[in-house]
Amino acid sequence: MSRGFVKEGDQEDIPVVPPRAHLPDGTLNYVTQNGFEDLQQEQILLVNQRNDLIKESSEKNRIQINHINAKLHLLNGRIKSAKVVDITKQPKNEVHFGATVKLFEELEGSSPTYQIVGVDEADISRNKVSFLSPISKALLNKKVGDFIELKTRNGVRELEIIAVDYNNQ
């Protein structure tokens, strides 16, 4: 039957669930221990929300439950594929996954600091960048004193690595 002949009140709202952060096919889902714990907390929160909605049976709740189930499906896939990296075993003098890196840019006189984390835990407002980001790729395997060139839409920025730390988990 065509949806055009269904009464407006009988139409089911299809939940639209935005995808999680992009992880290219074949790429391992690296996460820090904190990132993994955040995924687990998100899962607990969603399950609790769903259970609360199930207690109060209504049409509106059924739609919300479907939405939560769709989010849980995506989240469970991420949790299942997560590879927790023990950052205490990373080489202390090189930039690898989990490192917090302090940079210096002479031209602007700035000293930005970034932690290299998994795609789901990346949050630029907290200076956490995905290991797939251009800056992370430029930093990987570098040491204190090394320079990187970062191509931006405003041109090329030259940054010096002035500190590498693995304590900011």
C-alpha positions as CSV (number, residue, x, y, z in Angstrom):
1,M,0.0,0.0,0.0
2,S,1.3,3.4,-0.9
3,R,2.2,5.6,2.1
4,G,0.1,8.4,0.4
5,F,-3.1,6.6,1.5
6,V,-2.2,6.2,5.2
7,K,-3.9,8.5,7.7
8,E,-1.4,11.1,9.0
9,G,-1.8,9.8,12.6
10,D,-0.9,6.3,11.4
11,Q,2.4,7.2,9.9
12,E,5.4,6.0,11.9
13,D,8.3,8.3,12.4
14,I,11.4,6.7,11.3
15,P,14.3,7.5,13.6
16,V,17.2,9.2,11.9
17,V,20.4,8.3,13.8
18,P,23.5,10.2,12.7
19,P,26.5,7.9,12.1
20,R,29.4,7.8,14.6
21,A,32.7,9.4,13.8
22,H,34.0,8.0,10.5
23,L,36.4,5.1,10.7
24,P,37.5,3.9,7.3
25,D,37.0,0.2,6.4
26,G,39.9,-1.9,7.5
27,T,41.2,0.7,10.0
28,L,41.6,-0.6,13.6
29,N,39.4,1.2,16.1
30,Y,42.1,2.4,18.5
31,V,40.9,3.9,21.8
32,T,42.6,5.1,25.0
33,Q,41.4,3.4,28.3
34,N,39.5,6.6,29.1
35,G,37.9,6.6,25.6
36,F,36.8,2.9,26.1
37,E,35.3,3.7,29.5
38,D,33.4,6.7,27.9
39,L,31.9,4.3,25.3
40,Q,30.9,1.9,28.1
41,Q,29.3,4.8,30.1
42,E,27.4,5.9,27.0
43,Q,26.1,2.4,26.5
44,I,24.9,2.2,30.1
45,L,23.2,5.6,29.8
46,L,21.4,4.5,26.6
47,V,20.3,1.2,28.1
48,N,18.9,3.0,31.2
49,Q,17.1,5.5,29.0
50,R,15.6,2.7,26.9
51,N,14.5,0.7,30.0
52,D,12.9,3.8,31.5
53,L,10.9,4.3,28.3
54,I,9.9,0.6,28.1
55,K,8.2,1.0,31.6
56,E,5.8,3.6,30.2
57,S,4.3,2.1,27.1
58,S,3.2,4.7,24.6
59,E,3.5,5.3,20.8
60,K,5.8,8.2,21.4
61,N,8.0,6.0,23.6
62,R,8.1,3.3,21.0
63,I,9.6,5.7,18.5
64,Q,12.1,6.9,21.1
65,I,13.0,3.3,22.0
66,N,13.6,2.5,18.3
67,H,15.9,5.6,18.1
68,I,17.9,4.4,21.2
69,N,18.1,0.9,19.8
70,A,19.6,2.2,16.6
71,K,22.1,4.3,18.5
72,L,23.0,1.3,20.7
73,H,23.5,-0.9,17.6
74,L,26.1,1.6,16.3
75,L,27.7,2.0,19.7
76,N,27.9,-1.7,20.4
77,G,29.7,-2.2,17.1
78,R,32.3,0.4,18.2
79,I,32.7,-1.2,21.6
80,K,33.1,-4.6,20.0
81,S,35.8,-3.4,17.6
82,A,37.7,-1.2,20.1
83,K,41.4,-1.9,20.5
84,V,42.5,-0.3,23.8
85,V,46.0,1.0,23.6
86,D,48.1,0.8,26.8
87,I,49.8,4.2,26.6
88,T,52.1,3.3,29.4
89,K,53.9,1.0,27.0
90,Q,54.4,3.7,24.3
91,P,58.0,4.9,23.7
92,K,58.3,7.9,25.9
93,N,60.5,9.9,23.6
94,E,58.3,9.5,20.4
95,V,54.9,10.5,19.4
96,H,52.4,7.6,19.2
97,F,48.8,7.0,19.9
98,G,47.7,8.4,23.3
99,A,50.6,11.0,23.4
100,T,49.9,14.5,24.5
101,V,52.1,16.7,22.3
102,K,53.0,20.3,23.0
103,L,54.0,22.3,19.9
104,F,55.5,25.7,19.2
105,E,54.8,27.8,16.2
106,E,57.3,30.6,16.0
107,L,55.4,32.7,13.4
108,E,52.4,33.1,15.7
109,G,54.2,32.6,19.0
110,S,51.7,30.0,20.0
111,S,52.1,26.7,21.9
112,P,49.1,24.5,21.1
113,T,48.8,21.1,22.9
114,Y,47.0,18.1,21.4
115,Q,46.4,14.5,22.6
116,I,46.2,11.8,19.9
117,V,43.1,9.7,20.6
118,G,40.5,7.4,18.9
119,V,37.9,8.7,16.5
120,D,35.0,8.5,19.0
121,E,36.9,10.4,21.7
122,A,38.3,13.2,19.5
123,D,37.1,16.6,20.6
124,I,39.0,19.7,19.4
125,S,37.4,21.8,22.2
126,R,39.4,19.6,24.7
127,N,42.5,19.5,22.4
128,K,41.9,15.8,21.6
129,V,42.5,14.9,17.9
130,S,41.8,11.7,16.1
131,F,44.7,9.5,15.2
132,L,43.4,9.8,11.6
133,S,43.6,13.6,11.5
134,P,46.2,15.3,9.4
135,I,48.0,16.8,12.4
136,S,48.2,13.4,14.1
137,K,49.5,11.8,11.0
138,A,52.2,14.5,10.7
139,L,53.2,14.0,14.4
140,L,53.4,10.2,14.5
141,N,56.9,8.8,15.1
142,K,58.4,12.2,15.7
143,K,60.5,13.3,18.7
144,V,61.0,16.4,20.8
145,G,62.9,18.9,18.7
146,D,61.5,17.6,15.4
147,F,59.6,20.0,13.1
148,I,56.4,19.1,11.2
149,E,54.8,20.9,8.3
150,L,51.0,21.1,8.5
151,K,49.2,22.1,5.3
152,T,46.1,24.3,6.1
153,R,43.8,26.4,3.9
154,N,45.9,29.4,5.0
155,G,49.1,27.9,3.9
156,V,51.8,25.7,5.4
157,R,52.4,26.0,9.2
158,E,55.8,24.9,10.6
159,L,55.5,23.5,14.1
160,E,58.2,22.3,16.5
161,I,57.5,19.5,18.9
162,I,58.6,20.8,22.3
163,A,57.2,18.1,24.6
164,V,55.7,14.5,24.5
165,D,53.8,13.2,27.5
166,Y,51.8,10.0,28.2
167,N,50.6,11.0,31.6
168,N,47.5,12.9,30.5
169,Q,45.3,9.8,30.1
